[in-house]
Amino acid sequence: MLGKKYWREDKKKDLEYIERILKKHLQEELLRIGGDQMAPGQQKLCDAMLYSAMGSGKRIRPLLLLETYRTVSGMPPLDEIPEEIELYMAAIEMIHAYSLVHDDLPAMDDDEYRRGRKTTHIVFGEDMGILAGDALLNYAYELTSRAYLVSASVYRMAGAQMILANKAGVFGMVGGQAQDVEGTGRRMEWKDLQQIYRKKTGCLLEAAMMVGAVLGGGDAQIISAMERAGHCIGMAFQIQDDILDVVSTTEELGKNVHSDEKNEKTTYVSLFGVEKAKEAVEKYSREAMEQIDRFPDNGYLPWVVEELINRRK
């Protein structure tokens, strides 16, 4: 495994690369297509989209997709990454951004802050927040459709798009959000909460790693291992989020703390306490690493996972 110094340098390069991709396929593209011809409502919509997707996000999902692709395909350098990979990296970040915009709405978590700044609906209005989320989701699938035109393997593109749509949809992230909404205000059992965590948080992480494996030419066994790794990362990530909501501060976390209690939500911490939650994070972290360590040439993917799970914000 790479030393921490080297992986931090590589991660910095990756994140700069991801920002360039987002700027190219969202910011510059919207300006190129719309230009000076956009009506005021369209311009405001584009501004809301850019505010939502181009902020100070961690870029976890495109980072996992990229490094999984590189692990499976033989660790190509960044300047040799095919365009279809870039399109999927941009698309999955837009899907994640849309989900956060909608999650923050008054009808959902009713949050005023995200990543240390005002949420989209607070800045642009609830109506434009809804539309910005809708537009980001649709634009994401425009990008994945465009990947068919630049790829030599239509079969891989079809497999990747099916995974992304499934994991983001009614049987994945959106389905988990629906279960979360229905569970608000009542105490849930762990088996129900586990389903919500797996779908709402885990499914898009699973998608990132599975899509990276598919686009890298991985077989069914490799794709399954990455799906399991993504599942464990998602569970550890969400339980860590529960912990931070209790022990962190608004300044450190960049969003309101104790929001789960305010919204009367059952969490792993409310069911089992902070210490048991920390043990669960450790357990899921170990299993995620076991899956990733099945691939000896895994670059700095283990470091990415470790920092992601053990984050403080």
ChimeraX commands (.cxc) that place a marker at each C-alpha (Angstrom):
marker #1 position 0.00,0.00,0.00 radius 0.5
marker #1 position 1.18,3.53,-0.74 radius 0.5
marker #1 position 2.46,5.63,2.13 radius 0.5
marker #1 position 0.10,8.28,3.50 radius 0.5
marker #1 position 2.23,11.14,2.17 radius 0.5
marker #1 position 2.04,9.80,-1.38 radius 0.5
marker #1 position -1.64,8.97,-1.35 radius 0.5
marker #1 position -2.50,12.46,-0.10 radius 0.5
marker #1 position -0.59,13.91,-3.05 radius 0.5
marker #1 position -2.38,11.55,-5.44 radius 0.5
marker #1 position -5.73,12.34,-3.86 radius 0.5
marker #1 position -5.12,16.06,-4.33 radius 0.5
marker #1 position -4.40,15.44,-8.02 radius 0.5
marker #1 position -7.54,13.31,-8.33 radius 0.5
marker #1 position -9.73,15.96,-6.72 radius 0.5
marker #1 position -8.30,18.68,-8.97 radius 0.5
marker #1 position -9.01,16.39,-11.93 radius 0.5
marker #1 position -12.60,15.81,-10.75 radius 0.5
marker #1 position -13.18,19.55,-10.36 radius 0.5
marker #1 position -11.98,20.08,-13.95 radius 0.5
marker #1 position -14.38,17.40,-15.13 radius 0.5
marker #1 position -17.33,18.97,-13.32 radius 0.5
marker #1 position -16.44,22.39,-14.65 radius 0.5
marker #1 position -16.14,21.00,-18.18 radius 0.5
marker #1 position -19.29,18.88,-18.22 radius 0.5
marker #1 position -21.57,21.10,-16.14 radius 0.5
marker #1 position -20.46,24.71,-15.80 radius 0.5
marker #1 position -18.90,25.25,-19.24 radius 0.5
marker #1 position -21.50,23.06,-20.95 radius 0.5
marker #1 position -24.45,25.02,-19.53 radius 0.5
marker #1 position -22.84,28.29,-20.61 radius 0.5
marker #1 position -22.06,26.92,-24.07 radius 0.5
marker #1 position -25.56,25.59,-24.71 radius 0.5
marker #1 position -27.50,28.43,-23.12 radius 0.5
marker #1 position -25.24,31.38,-23.79 radius 0.5
marker #1 position -27.08,34.69,-23.81 radius 0.5
marker #1 position -30.30,33.08,-25.00 radius 0.5
marker #1 position -31.52,31.80,-21.63 radius 0.5
marker #1 position -34.73,33.20,-20.20 radius 0.5
marker #1 position -34.50,34.61,-16.64 radius 0.5
marker #1 position -36.01,31.47,-15.12 radius 0.5
marker #1 position -33.57,29.25,-16.96 radius 0.5
marker #1 position -30.64,31.38,-15.89 radius 0.5
marker #1 position -31.73,31.18,-12.26 radius 0.5
marker #1 position -32.15,27.42,-12.63 radius 0.5
marker #1 position -28.62,27.05,-14.03 radius 0.5
marker #1 position -27.26,29.21,-11.21 radius 0.5
marker #1 position -29.01,26.96,-8.68 radius 0.5
marker #1 position -27.63,23.83,-10.36 radius 0.5
marker #1 position -24.09,25.21,-10.27 radius 0.5
marker #1 position -24.48,26.34,-6.67 radius 0.5
marker #1 position -25.61,22.83,-5.71 radius 0.5
marker #1 position -23.06,20.79,-7.63 radius 0.5
marker #1 position -19.97,23.02,-7.79 radius 0.5
marker #1 position -19.72,23.82,-4.06 radius 0.5
marker #1 position -17.21,22.43,-1.61 radius 0.5
marker #1 position -18.22,18.79,-1.85 radius 0.5
marker #1 position -15.93,15.93,-0.90 radius 0.5
marker #1 position -16.38,14.30,-4.35 radius 0.5
marker #1 position -16.46,10.90,-2.67 radius 0.5
marker #1 position -18.48,9.08,-5.32 radius 0.5
marker #1 position -16.53,10.16,-8.41 radius 0.5
marker #1 position -13.32,9.53,-6.45 radius 0.5
marker #1 position -14.40,5.98,-5.60 radius 0.5
marker #1 position -15.53,5.40,-9.19 radius 0.5
marker #1 position -12.21,6.64,-10.56 radius 0.5
marker #1 position -10.00,4.66,-8.20 radius 0.5
marker #1 position -12.07,1.48,-8.59 radius 0.5
marker #1 position -11.80,1.85,-12.37 radius 0.5
marker #1 position -8.04,2.31,-12.11 radius 0.5
marker #1 position -7.70,-0.66,-9.73 radius 0.5
marker #1 position -9.63,-3.01,-12.05 radius 0.5
marker #1 position -8.19,-1.75,-15.35 radius 0.5
marker #1 position -4.50,-1.71,-14.36 radius 0.5
marker #1 position -3.89,1.72,-12.79 radius 0.5
marker #1 position -3.75,3.96,-15.89 radius 0.5
marker #1 position -2.52,7.55,-15.24 radius 0.5
marker #1 position -5.04,10.38,-15.14 radius 0.5
marker #1 position -4.11,11.68,-18.59 radius 0.5
marker #1 position -5.14,8.30,-20.06 radius 0.5
marker #1 position -8.60,8.08,-18.47 radius 0.5
marker #1 position -11.20,7.60,-21.26 radius 0.5
marker #1 position -13.94,10.20,-21.74 radius 0.5
marker #1 position -16.72,7.80,-20.81 radius 0.5
marker #1 position -15.21,7.46,-17.31 radius 0.5
marker #1 position -15.22,11.23,-16.95 radius 0.5
marker #1 position -18.88,11.39,-18.02 radius 0.5
marker #1 position -19.87,8.83,-15.40 radius 0.5
marker #1 position -17.84,10.58,-12.71 radius 0.5
marker #1 position -19.63,13.86,-13.45 radius 0.5
marker #1 position -23.01,12.12,-13.62 radius 0.5
marker #1 position -22.76,10.37,-10.28 radius 0.5
marker #1 position -21.72,13.60,-8.54 radius 0.5
marker #1 position -24.73,15.38,-10.07 radius 0.5
marker #1 position -27.05,12.63,-8.85 radius 0.5
marker #1 position -25.56,12.95,-5.38 radius 0.5
marker #1 position -25.92,16.75,-5.50 radius 0.5
marker #1 position -29.57,16.54,-6.54 radius 0.5
marker #1 position -30.29,14.12,-3.69 radius 0.5
marker #1 position -28.82,16.55,-1.16 radius 0.5
marker #1 position -30.82,19.49,-2.54 radius 0.5
marker #1 position -34.06,17.53,-2.16 radius 0.5
marker #1 position -33.03,16.06,1.20 radius 0.5
marker #1 position -32.57,19.60,2.59 radius 0.5
marker #1 position -36.04,20.80,1.52 radius 0.5
marker #1 position -38.64,21.77,4.14 radius 0.5
marker #1 position -40.70,18.69,3.28 radius 0.5
marker #1 position -37.70,16.48,4.09 radius 0.5
marker #1 position -35.02,17.44,6.64 radius 0.5
marker #1 position -35.66,21.21,6.45 radius 0.5
marker #1 position -31.96,22.09,6.77 radius 0.5
marker #1 position -30.59,25.62,6.35 radius 0.5
marker #1 position -26.90,24.72,6.04 radius 0.5
marker #1 position -24.95,22.22,3.96 radius 0.5
marker #1 position -21.14,22.10,3.83 radius 0.5
marker #1 position -20.91,25.31,5.82 radius 0.5
marker #1 position -23.13,27.46,3.61 radius 0.5
marker #1 position -26.82,28.11,3.03 radius 0.5
marker #1 position -28.71,25.27,1.36 radius 0.5
marker #1 position -29.97,25.67,-2.21 radius 0.5
marker #1 position -33.63,26.26,-1.34 radius 0.5
marker #1 position -32.68,28.94,1.19 radius 0.5
marker #1 position -30.64,30.84,-1.43 radius 0.5
marker #1 position -32.84,30.32,-4.51 radius 0.5
marker #1 position -36.26,29.49,-3.06 radius 0.5
marker #1 position -38.01,26.18,-2.49 radius 0.5
marker #1 position -39.47,26.07,-6.01 radius 0.5
marker #1 position -36.07,26.55,-7.66 radius 0.5
marker #1 position -34.50,24.07,-5.25 radius 0.5
marker #1 position -36.90,21.38,-6.44 radius 0.5
marker #1 position -36.28,22.25,-10.09 radius 0.5
marker #1 position -32.50,22.37,-9.64 radius 0.5
marker #1 position -32.58,18.84,-8.24 radius 0.5
marker #1 position -34.78,17.67,-11.12 radius 0.5
marker #1 position -32.47,19.28,-13.66 radius 0.5
marker #1 position -29.30,17.80,-12.15 radius 0.5
marker #1 position -30.79,14.30,-12.23 radius 0.5
marker #1 position -31.89,14.62,-15.86 radius 0.5
marker #1 position -28.59,16.15,-16.91 radius 0.5
marker #1 position -26.71,13.28,-15.27 radius 0.5
marker #1 position -28.47,10.81,-17.55 radius 0.5
marker #1 position -27.77,13.02,-20.55 radius 0.5
marker #1 position -24.09,12.53,-19.76 radius 0.5
marker #1 position -24.31,8.76,-19.32 radius 0.5
marker #1 position -26.22,8.55,-22.62 radius 0.5
marker #1 position -23.43,10.53,-24.28 radius 0.5
marker #1 position -20.96,7.92,-23.02 radius 0.5
marker #1 position -22.40,5.45,-25.55 radius 0.5
marker #1 position -21.18,7.72,-28.35 radius 0.5
marker #1 position -17.56,7.83,-27.19 radius 0.5
marker #1 position -17.08,4.27,-25.89 radius 0.5
marker #1 position -15.85,1.24,-27.79 radius 0.5
marker #1 position -18.01,-1.03,-25.61 radius 0.5
marker #1 position -21.77,-0.46,-25.75 radius 0.5
marker #1 position -22.17,-3.52,-23.53 radius 0.5
marker #1 position -20.17,-1.92,-20.70 radius 0.5
marker #1 position -22.06,1.36,-21.08 radius 0.5
marker #1 position -25.40,-0.46,-20.85 radius 0.5
marker #1 position -24.28,-2.35,-17.76 radius 0.5
marker #1 position -22.99,0.79,-16.07 radius 0.5
marker #1 position -26.12,2.80,-16.83 radius 0.5
marker #1 position -28.40,0.03,-15.57 radius 0.5
marker #1 position -26.46,-0.15,-12.28 radius 0.5
marker #1 position -26.51,3.61,-11.78 radius 0.5
marker #1 position -30.23,3.97,-12.53 radius 0.5
marker #1 position -31.13,1.02,-10.29 radius 0.5
marker #1 position -29.01,2.12,-7.34 radius 0.5
marker #1 position -30.27,5.70,-7.56 radius 0.5
marker #1 position -33.94,4.84,-8.04 radius 0.5
marker #1 position -37.00,3.40,-6.34 radius 0.5
marker #1 position -35.20,0.24,-5.20 radius 0.5
marker #1 position -32.12,2.19,-4.18 radius 0.5
marker #1 position -31.42,5.71,-2.94 radius 0.5
marker #1 position -34.88,7.20,-3.58 radius 0.5
marker #1 position -36.56,4.15,-2.06 radius 0.5
marker #1 position -34.40,4.57,1.03 radius 0.5
marker #1 position -35.38,8.23,1.26 radius 0.5
marker #1 position -39.06,7.22,1.10 radius 0.5
marker #1 position -38.57,4.72,3.92 radius 0.5
marker #1 position -36.73,7.38,5.91 radius 0.5
marker #1 position -39.62,9.84,5.50 radius 0.5
marker #1 position -42.16,7.22,6.56 radius 0.5
marker #1 position -40.07,6.32,9.59 radius 0.5
marker #1 position -39.77,9.88,10.88 radius 0.5
marker #1 position -41.52,10.39,14.21 radius 0.5
marker #1 position -41.62,6.73,15.21 radius 0.5
marker #1 position -39.06,4.39,16.71 radius 0.5
marker #1 position -37.78,1.81,14.26 radius 0.5
marker #1 position -36.09,-1.53,14.76 radius 0.5
marker #1 position -32.54,-2.03,13.53 radius 0.5
marker #1 position -33.65,-4.27,10.65 radius 0.5
marker #1 position -35.73,-1.40,9.23 radius 0.5
marker #1 position -33.07,1.23,9.86 radius 0.5
marker #1 position -30.48,-1.02,8.24 radius 0.5
marker #1 position -32.53,-1.07,5.02 radius 0.5
marker #1 position -32.73,2.72,5.01 radius 0.5
marker #1 position -28.98,3.10,5.54 radius 0.5
marker #1 position -28.17,0.58,2.84 radius 0.5
marker #1 position -30.45,2.25,0.28 radius 0.5
marker #1 position -30.29,5.94,1.13 radius 0.5
marker #1 position -26.55,6.17,1.74 radius 0.5
marker #1 position -24.99,2.91,0.61 radius 0.5
marker #1 position -26.54,2.38,-2.81 radius 0.5
marker #1 position -24.86,5.32,-4.52 radius 0.5
marker #1 position -21.50,4.31,-3.02 radius 0.5
marker #1 position -22.13,0.77,-4.26 radius 0.5
marker #1 position -22.96,2.23,-7.68 radius 0.5
marker #1 position -19.72,4.22,-7.79 radius 0.5
marker #1 position -17.58,1.16,-7.17 radius 0.5
marker #1 position -19.65,-1.19,-9.33 radius 0.5
marker #1 position -19.68,1.24,-12.27 radius 0.5
marker #1 position -15.93,1.71,-11.89 radius 0.5
marker #1 position -15.49,-2.07,-11.98 radius 0.5
marker #1 position -17.78,-2.50,-15.00 radius 0.5
marker #1 position -16.09,0.25,-17.00 radius 0.5
marker #1 position -12.72,-1.20,-16.05 radius 0.5
marker #1 position -13.67,-4.55,-17.56 radius 0.5
marker #1 position -14.23,-6.44,-14.31 radius 0.5
marker #1 position -16.06,-9.77,-14.29 radius 0.5
marker #1 position -19.11,-10.65,-12.18 radius 0.5
marker #1 position -16.96,-11.71,-9.21 radius 0.5
marker #1 position -15.06,-8.40,-9.15 radius 0.5
marker #1 position -18.26,-6.37,-9.53 radius 0.5
marker #1 position -19.86,-8.31,-6.66 radius 0.5
marker #1 position -16.83,-7.70,-4.41 radius 0.5
marker #1 position -16.98,-3.97,-5.13 radius 0.5
marker #1 position -20.70,-3.93,-4.44 radius 0.5
marker #1 position -20.09,-5.51,-1.04 radius 0.5
marker #1 position -17.27,-3.07,-0.32 radius 0.5
marker #1 position -19.55,-0.17,-1.24 radius 0.5
marker #1 position -22.28,-1.54,1.01 radius 0.5
marker #1 position -19.93,-1.76,4.00 radius 0.5
marker #1 position -18.52,1.69,3.31 radius 0.5
marker #1 position -22.05,3.07,3.19 radius 0.5
marker #1 position -23.04,1.47,6.49 radius 0.5
marker #1 position -19.89,2.69,8.23 radius 0.5
marker #1 position -20.28,6.15,6.68 radius 0.5
marker #1 position -23.90,6.55,7.82 radius 0.5
marker #1 position -23.26,5.28,11.35 radius 0.5
marker #1 position -20.29,7.65,11.58 radius 0.5
marker #1 position -22.67,10.41,10.45 radius 0.5
marker #1 position -25.00,9.46,13.33 radius 0.5
marker #1 position -22.08,9.76,15.73 radius 0.5
marker #1 position -20.99,13.14,14.37 radius 0.5
marker #1 position -24.54,14.47,14.63 radius 0.5
marker #1 position -24.29,13.89,18.39 radius 0.5
marker #1 position -20.66,14.67,19.24 radius 0.5
marker #1 position -19.65,17.30,16.67 radius 0.5
marker #1 position -20.44,21.02,16.34 radius 0.5
marker #1 position -22.14,23.00,13.57 radius 0.5
marker #1 position -18.85,24.82,12.87 radius 0.5
marker #1 position -16.88,21.59,12.53 radius 0.5
marker #1 position -19.52,19.64,10.62 radius 0.5
marker #1 position -20.62,22.42,8.29 radius 0.5
marker #1 position -24.31,21.70,8.87 radius 0.5
marker #1 position -26.74,21.67,11.77 radius 0.5
marker #1 position -26.02,19.11,14.50 radius 0.5
marker #1 position -28.66,17.24,16.51 radius 0.5
marker #1 position -30.84,17.39,13.39 radius 0.5
marker #1 position -31.80,13.71,13.78 radius 0.5
marker #1 position -33.17,14.40,17.25 radius 0.5
marker #1 position -34.95,17.53,16.01 radius 0.5
marker #1 position -36.57,15.56,13.18 radius 0.5
marker #1 position -37.46,12.66,15.51 radius 0.5
marker #1 position -35.41,10.16,13.55 radius 0.5
marker #1 position -34.26,6.80,14.80 radius 0.5
marker #1 position -30.49,6.36,14.34 radius 0.5
marker #1 position -27.93,3.73,15.22 radius 0.5
marker #1 position -26.80,5.95,18.09 radius 0.5
marker #1 position -30.33,6.41,19.46 radius 0.5
marker #1 position -30.82,2.63,19.37 radius 0.5
marker #1 position -27.47,1.42,20.69 radius 0.5
marker #1 position -25.45,4.40,21.96 radius 0.5
marker #1 position -22.23,6.04,20.79 radius 0.5
marker #1 position -19.81,3.30,21.90 radius 0.5
marker #1 position -21.71,0.52,20.11 radius 0.5
marker #1 position -21.91,2.78,17.06 radius 0.5
marker #1 position -18.12,3.16,17.05 radius 0.5
marker #1 position -17.76,-0.63,17.21 radius 0.5
marker #1 position -20.12,-0.99,14.25 radius 0.5
marker #1 position -18.12,1.52,12.22 radius 0.5
marker #1 position -14.98,-0.53,12.92 radius 0.5
marker #1 position -16.72,-3.78,11.95 radius 0.5
marker #1 position -18.02,-2.49,8.62 radius 0.5
marker #1 position -14.68,-0.78,7.91 radius 0.5
marker #1 position -12.79,-4.06,8.33 radius 0.5
marker #1 position -15.13,-5.88,5.95 radius 0.5
marker #1 position -14.83,-3.15,3.34 radius 0.5
marker #1 position -11.04,-3.39,3.52 radius 0.5
marker #1 position -11.17,-7.18,3.22 radius 0.5
marker #1 position -13.05,-6.86,-0.06 radius 0.5
marker #1 position -10.67,-4.22,-1.44 radius 0.5
marker #1 position -7.58,-6.12,-0.30 radius 0.5
marker #1 position -8.60,-8.97,-2.61 radius 0.5
marker #1 position -7.02,-6.82,-5.32 radius 0.5
marker #1 position -3.27,-6.50,-4.59 radius 0.5
marker #1 position -2.77,-3.58,-7.00 radius 0.5
marker #1 position -5.39,-1.32,-5.42 radius 0.5
marker #1 position -3.46,1.96,-5.45 radius 0.5
marker #1 position -4.56,4.24,-2.67 radius 0.5
marker #1 position -8.20,3.05,-2.65 radius 0.5
marker #1 position -7.81,1.67,0.92 radius 0.5
marker #1 position -6.61,5.09,2.12 radius 0.5
marker #1 position -9.60,6.77,0.48 radius 0.5
marker #1 position -11.95,4.39,2.28 radius 0.5
marker #1 position -10.21,4.79,5.62 radius 0.5
marker #1 position -10.36,8.60,5.52 radius 0.5
marker #1 position -13.95,8.54,4.30 radius 0.5
marker #1 position -15.17,6.32,7.12 radius 0.5
marker #1 position -13.19,7.96,9.90 radius 0.5
marker #1 position -13.93,11.54,8.88 radius 0.5
marker #1 position -14.71,14.27,11.41 radius 0.5
marker #1 position -17.02,16.23,9.14 radius 0.5
marker link #1:1,2 radius 0.2
marker link #1:2,3 radius 0.2
marker link #1:3,4 radius 0.2
marker link #1:4,5 radius 0.2
marker link #1:5,6 radius 0.2
marker link #1:6,7 radius 0.2
marker link #1:7,8 radius 0.2
marker link #1:8,9 radius 0.2
marker link #1:9,10 radius 0.2
marker link #1:10,11 radius 0.2
marker link #1:11,12 radius 0.2
marker link #1:12,13 radius 0.2
marker link #1:13,14 radius 0.2
marker link #1:14,15 radius 0.2
marker link #1:15,16 radius 0.2
marker link #1:16,17 radius 0.2
marker link #1:17,18 radius 0.2
marker link #1:18,19 radius 0.2
marker link #1:19,20 radius 0.2
marker link #1:20,21 radius 0.2
marker link #1:21,22 radius 0.2
marker link #1:22,23 radius 0.2
marker link #1:23,24 radius 0.2
marker link #1:24,25 radius 0.2
marker link #1:25,26 radius 0.2
marker link #1:26,27 radius 0.2
marker link #1:27,28 radius 0.2
marker link #1:28,29 radius 0.2
marker link #1:29,30 radius 0.2
marker link #1:30,31 radius 0.2
marker link #1:31,32 radius 0.2
marker link #1:32,33 radius 0.2
marker link #1:33,34 radius 0.2
marker link #1:34,35 radius 0.2
marker link #1:35,36 radius 0.2
marker link #1:36,37 radius 0.2
marker link #1:37,38 radius 0.2
marker link #1:38,39 radius 0.2
marker link #1:39,40 radius 0.2
marker link #1:40,41 radius 0.2
marker link #1:41,42 radius 0.2
marker link #1:42,43 radius 0.2
marker link #1:43,44 radius 0.2
marker link #1:44,45 radius 0.2
marker link #1:45,46 radius 0.2
marker link #1:46,47 radius 0.2
marker link #1:47,48 radius 0.2
marker link #1:48,49 radius 0.2
marker link #1:49,50 radius 0.2
marker link #1:50,51 radius 0.2
marker link #1:51,52 radius 0.2
marker link #1:52,53 radius 0.2
marker link #1:53,54 radius 0.2
marker link #1:54,55 radius 0.2
marker link #1:55,56 radius 0.2
marker link #1:56,57 radius 0.2
marker link #1:57,58 radius 0.2
marker link #1:58,59 radius 0.2
marker link #1:59,60 radius 0.2
marker link #1:60,61 radius 0.2
marker link #1:61,62 radius 0.2
marker link #1:62,63 radius 0.2
marker link #1:63,64 radius 0.2
marker link #1:64,65 radius 0.2
marker link #1:65,66 radius 0.2
marker link #1:66,67 radius 0.2
marker link #1:67,68 radius 0.2
marker link #1:68,69 radius 0.2
marker link #1:69,70 radius 0.2
marker link #1:70,71 radius 0.2
marker link #1:71,72 radius 0.2
marker link #1:72,73 radius 0.2
marker link #1:73,74 radius 0.2
marker link #1:74,75 radius 0.2
marker link #1:75,76 radius 0.2
marker link #1:76,77 radius 0.2
marker link #1:77,78 radius 0.2
marker link #1:78,79 radius 0.2
marker link #1:79,80 radius 0.2
marker link #1:80,81 radius 0.2
marker link #1:81,82 radius 0.2
marker link #1:82,83 radius 0.2
marker link #1:83,84 radius 0.2
marker link #1:84,85 radius 0.2
marker link #1:85,86 radius 0.2
marker link #1:86,87 radius 0.2
marker link #1:87,88 radius 0.2
marker link #1:88,89 radius 0.2
marker link #1:89,90 radius 0.2
marker link #1:90,91 radius 0.2
marker link #1:91,92 radius 0.2
marker link #1:92,93 radius 0.2
marker link #1:93,94 radius 0.2
marker link #1:94,95 radius 0.2
marker link #1:95,96 radius 0.2
marker link #1:96,97 radius 0.2
marker link #1:97,98 radius 0.2
marker link #1:98,99 radius 0.2
marker link #1:99,100 radius 0.2
marker link #1:100,101 radius 0.2
marker link #1:101,102 radius 0.2
marker link #1:102,103 radius 0.2
marker link #1:103,104 radius 0.2
marker link #1:104,105 radius 0.2
marker link #1:105,106 radius 0.2
marker link #1:106,107 radius 0.2
marker link #1:107,108 radius 0.2
marker link #1:108,109 radius 0.2
marker link #1:109,110 radius 0.2
marker link #1:110,111 radius 0.2
marker link #1:111,112 radius 0.2
marker link #1:112,113 radius 0.2
marker link #1:113,114 radius 0.2
marker link #1:114,115 radius 0.2
marker link #1:115,116 radius 0.2
marker link #1:116,117 radius 0.2
marker link #1:117,118 radius 0.2
marker link #1:118,119 radius 0.2
marker link #1:119,120 radius 0.2
marker link #1:120,121 radius 0.2
marker link #1:121,122 radius 0.2
marker link #1:122,123 radius 0.2
marker link #1:123,124 radius 0.2
marker link #1:124,125 radius 0.2
marker link #1:125,126 radius 0.2
marker link #1:126,127 radius 0.2
marker link #1:127,128 radius 0.2
marker link #1:128,129 radius 0.2
marker link #1:129,130 radius 0.2
marker link #1:130,131 radius 0.2
marker link #1:131,132 radius 0.2
marker link #1:132,133 radius 0.2
marker link #1:133,134 radius 0.2
marker link #1:134,135 radius 0.2
marker link #1:135,136 radius 0.2
marker link #1:136,137 radius 0.2
marker link #1:137,138 radius 0.2
marker link #1:138,139 radius 0.2
marker link #1:139,140 radius 0.2
marker link #1:140,141 radius 0.2
marker link #1:141,142 radius 0.2
marker link #1:142,143 radius 0.2
marker link #1:143,144 radius 0.2
marker link #1:144,145 radius 0.2
marker link #1:145,146 radius 0.2
marker link #1:146,147 radius 0.2
marker link #1:147,148 radius 0.2
marker link #1:148,149 radius 0.2
marker link #1:149,150 radius 0.2
marker link #1:150,151 radius 0.2
marker link #1:151,152 radius 0.2
marker link #1:152,153 radius 0.2
marker link #1:153,154 radius 0.2
marker link #1:154,155 radius 0.2
marker link #1:155,156 radius 0.2
marker link #1:156,157 radius 0.2
marker link #1:157,158 radius 0.2
marker link #1:158,159 radius 0.2
marker link #1:159,160 radius 0.2
marker link #1:160,161 radius 0.2
marker link #1:161,162 radius 0.2
marker link #1:162,163 radius 0.2
marker link #1:163,164 radius 0.2
marker link #1:164,165 radius 0.2
marker link #1:165,166 radius 0.2
marker link #1:166,167 radius 0.2
marker link #1:167,168 radius 0.2
marker link #1:168,169 radius 0.2
marker link #1:169,170 radius 0.2
marker link #1:170,171 radius 0.2
marker link #1:171,172 radius 0.2
marker link #1:172,173 radius 0.2
marker link #1:173,174 radius 0.2
marker link #1:174,175 radius 0.2
marker link #1:175,176 radius 0.2
marker link #1:176,177 radius 0.2
marker link #1:177,178 radius 0.2
marker link #1:178,179 radius 0.2
marker link #1:179,180 radius 0.2
marker link #1:180,181 radius 0.2
marker link #1:181,182 radius 0.2
marker link #1:182,183 radius 0.2
marker link #1:183,184 radius 0.2
marker link #1:184,185 radius 0.2
marker link #1:185,186 radius 0.2
marker link #1:186,187 radius 0.2
marker link #1:187,188 radius 0.2
marker link #1:188,189 radius 0.2
marker link #1:189,190 radius 0.2
marker link #1:190,191 radius 0.2
marker link #1:191,192 radius 0.2
marker link #1:192,193 radius 0.2
marker link #1:193,194 radius 0.2
marker link #1:194,195 radius 0.2
marker link #1:195,196 radius 0.2
marker link #1:196,197 radius 0.2
marker link #1:197,198 radius 0.2
marker link #1:198,199 radius 0.2
marker link #1:199,200 radius 0.2
marker link #1:200,201 radius 0.2
marker link #1:201,202 radius 0.2
marker link #1:202,203 radius 0.2
marker link #1:203,204 radius 0.2
marker link #1:204,205 radius 0.2
marker link #1:205,206 radius 0.2
marker link #1:206,207 radius 0.2
marker link #1:207,208 radius 0.2
marker link #1:208,209 radius 0.2
marker link #1:209,210 radius 0.2
marker link #1:210,211 radius 0.2
marker link #1:211,212 radius 0.2
marker link #1:212,213 radius 0.2
marker link #1:213,214 radius 0.2
marker link #1:214,215 radius 0.2
marker link #1:215,216 radius 0.2
marker link #1:216,217 radius 0.2
marker link #1:217,218 radius 0.2
marker link #1:218,219 radius 0.2
marker link #1:219,220 radius 0.2
marker link #1:220,221 radius 0.2
marker link #1:221,222 radius 0.2
marker link #1:222,223 radius 0.2
marker link #1:223,224 radius 0.2
marker link #1:224,225 radius 0.2
marker link #1:225,226 radius 0.2
marker link #1:226,227 radius 0.2
marker link #1:227,228 radius 0.2
marker link #1:228,229 radius 0.2
marker link #1:229,230 radius 0.2
marker link #1:230,231 radius 0.2
marker link #1:231,232 radius 0.2
marker link #1:232,233 radius 0.2
marker link #1:233,234 radius 0.2
marker link #1:234,235 radius 0.2
marker link #1:235,236 radius 0.2
marker link #1:236,237 radius 0.2
marker link #1:237,238 radius 0.2
marker link #1:238,239 radius 0.2
marker link #1:239,240 radius 0.2
marker link #1:240,241 radius 0.2
marker link #1:241,242 radius 0.2
marker link #1:242,243 radius 0.2
marker link #1:243,244 radius 0.2
marker link #1:244,245 radius 0.2
marker link #1:245,246 radius 0.2
marker link #1:246,247 radius 0.2
marker link #1:247,248 radius 0.2
marker link #1:248,249 radius 0.2
marker link #1:249,250 radius 0.2
marker link #1:250,251 radius 0.2
marker link #1:251,252 radius 0.2
marker link #1:252,253 radius 0.2
marker link #1:253,254 radius 0.2
marker link #1:254,255 radius 0.2
marker link #1:255,256 radius 0.2
marker link #1:256,257 radius 0.2
marker link #1:257,258 radius 0.2
marker link #1:258,259 radius 0.2
marker link #1:259,260 radius 0.2
marker link #1:260,261 radius 0.2
marker link #1:261,262 radius 0.2
marker link #1:262,263 radius 0.2
marker link #1:263,264 radius 0.2
marker link #1:264,265 radius 0.2
marker link #1:265,266 radius 0.2
marker link #1:266,267 radius 0.2
marker link #1:267,268 radius 0.2
marker link #1:268,269 radius 0.2
marker link #1:269,270 radius 0.2
marker link #1:270,271 radius 0.2
marker link #1:271,272 radius 0.2
marker link #1:272,273 radius 0.2
marker link #1:273,274 radius 0.2
marker link #1:274,275 radius 0.2
marker link #1:275,276 radius 0.2
marker link #1:276,277 radius 0.2
marker link #1:277,278 radius 0.2
marker link #1:278,279 radius 0.2
marker link #1:279,280 radius 0.2
marker link #1:280,281 radius 0.2
marker link #1:281,282 radius 0.2
marker link #1:282,283 radius 0.2
marker link #1:283,284 radius 0.2
marker link #1:284,285 radius 0.2
marker link #1:285,286 radius 0.2
marker link #1:286,287 radius 0.2
marker link #1:287,288 radius 0.2
marker link #1:288,289 radius 0.2
marker link #1:289,290 radius 0.2
marker link #1:290,291 radius 0.2
marker link #1:291,292 radius 0.2
marker link #1:292,293 radius 0.2
marker link #1:293,294 radius 0.2
marker link #1:294,295 radius 0.2
marker link #1:295,296 radius 0.2
marker link #1:296,297 radius 0.2
marker link #1:297,298 radius 0.2
marker link #1:298,299 radius 0.2
marker link #1:299,300 radius 0.2
marker link #1:300,301 radius 0.2
marker link #1:301,302 radius 0.2
marker link #1:302,303 radius 0.2
marker link #1:303,304 radius 0.2
marker link #1:304,305 radius 0.2
marker link #1:305,306 radius 0.2
marker link #1:306,307 radius 0.2
marker link #1:307,308 radius 0.2
marker link #1:308,309 radius 0.2
marker link #1:309,310 radius 0.2
marker link #1:310,311 radius 0.2
marker link #1:311,312 radius 0.2
marker link #1:312,313 radius 0.2
view
